Amino acid sequence: MSDVTIAAPREEDVHRAGRFVFWAGIALLVLWVLVPIWFLFVNALSAPSEVTSFPKRFWPSFDLASLQFFWNFQGVTAALWNSVKVAVLTMVLSIGMGAPAGYALTRFDFPGKEFFRILVIMTRAFPLPLLALPLAVMFIRTGLDDTVLGLALVHTMLALPFAVLITFSLFSGIPVELEEAAWTLGCNRLQAVIKVVLPLALPGIMASAVFAFVISWNEVFAAAVLTIENRTLTAFLLQSLNVSPLPLKFAGGVALVMPALIFIFAVRKYLFAMWGIANR
Amino acid sequence: MARALPYLLLLPASLFLLAFFFYPFGLVVVESLTRGGEWTTENFSRMTGHWKFSQAFWNTVWLAAIVVPVQLIMALTMASVVQKLKTGRSGLLYIFAIPLGISDLAAGLIWLAIFEQSGFLNSILHAMGVIDRPQLFLGYQSLWVIFLAVCLAEIWRATAIMMVIIVAGMGLIPKEYNEAAEVFGASRWQRFTKVTLPLLRPSLQTALILRILMAFEVFAVVVALGGTTLPVLMGETFQWQFQLQDRGVAAAYAMVILGLSVAFSLVVLRLLHVPKGARI
């Protein structure tokens, strides 16, 4: 009897084993994503002496000295503030230019429409941070070098294609009949957009704005090339990598990660819709 | 007026693309081919003549060749796993998507926390009794460890972006195709390779192009983990622009990165070409 069961395991057992592998795989993948972030936080929430000691504990001591050291380090607050300014400006510029373009692509049929769309998609096949090299020269001539606006313009170039494509699909999802109804009730085109379309599209627009913010906040190469005095946080951390002590690096890492985590959480509902769209 | 409206709406974005995309790329091309105002290929010969060039080139290419396939498999696994879940789907998706919001510099710092001399890898090995004293992993004597650390950090950071695109793409595939295959007796694996993968080609295209481009732009991760010990193309571009103050050679490097990006984008487009009638 027992020989038989060994030779041919019951289907139920196979099923159970398969389920175990499935959940173990999920657990592994989750750990793979979360554990490295956990290590960064352990370092940032431990005292500087613990960060450089060995062997390390895997639990933070919740000593804020590392973070304080980072916060009081010369240039950090200015860099943080610059990062925020550049990211907000990027957000405003990319949505301000992207949303009208997205609207035009949805609601009108006109010669050159397809050309513009392909143009926007094509920009993604280019390594955009490299734009910082020629623009560095152009900015020196126009007085935009080492300014928040100059860097924001480059970051806008990174975020604009996304803004156009995302708003394009957002507006496509809003029935044109709603607008037409507003026209018959006496609204002109602009009023109909402001009173009918925008309120409906607002959550999505906010999500793509957040996306633009994160793109700018995280960008390293262009920020490091284009700023000298007015460094953003990424540029500051990069330029001081080989001179700064470990606790500063890890606290800086946490400062970089935190806003991104919060923002991604805030737009999680739109994440997949947006990428699904930017895909077409 | 009504005719001109769409063009007016597209105008800001178009002007912006012209000024900050086409013009600067033109400038890079010119800059790489001129020196002191004269047309020459000297920038390229200087670049290739430097001992670091071939190292940087092959490091970048190998990095992409190793990282991208691993990520493709991981992203497909993550996406399939998530598709099969009934509960906890959105929570799991959020966890898998977290690295999407994390800057490459922060990712480099996170893996630095693991690989540095008093880091967590040493601590884990010590706790397991494998080593007595901390090992120096990221030194110039062991380039391959730096390379491995960069690979891991890149895989950790950028799998999410492919996963999100693939999940979005899988959502677009009508369920009926899979059900039909099941009715005809296709196994799970057959359904995946014969139904899902072919229908997923547009998403795979986008995911691969985006990812390969990012792989050629690898920069901050490498700087965070290995400084300039492990040369890569983007890092060399930065070095020539900043430390050596030679914009011509930096532009030549930019052209190499651009060339690689465009060439591989075309290869991906060709390999995963979807005829117009076959799209869903």
Interface residues (C-beta under 8 A of the other chain):
Chain A: F22 G25 I26 L29 V30 W32 V33 L34 P36 I37 F39 L40 V42 N43 V51 T52 S53 F54 P55 K56 F58 G96 M97 G98 P100 A101 Y103 A104 L105 R107 F108 F110 G112 K113 F116 L119 V120 T123 R124 A125 F126 P127 P129 L130 L131 L133 P134 L135 A136 V137 M138 L153 V154 T156 M157 L160 V164 R189 V214 W217 N218 E219 V220 F221 A224 V225 T234 L237 L238 L241 N242 L246 K249 F250 G252 G253 L256 V257 A260 L261 F263 I264 F265 R268 L271 F272 A273 W275 G276 I277 A278 N279 R280
Chain B: R3 L5 P6 Y7 L9 L10 P12 A13 S14 F16 L17 F20 F21 Y23 P24 F25 L27 V28 E31 M74 T77 M78 V81 K84 S90 L92 L93 Y94 I95 F96 A97 I98 P99 L100 G101 I102 S103 D104 L105 A106 L109 I110 W111 L112 A113 I114 E116 Q117 S118 G119 F120 N122 S123 H126 A127 P134 W156 A160 V164 I165 V167 A168 G169 G171 L172 P202 S203 T206 I209 L210 L213 F216 E217 F219 A220 V223 A224 G227 M234 T237 F238 Q241 F242 R247 A250 A251 A254 I257 L258 S261 V262 S265
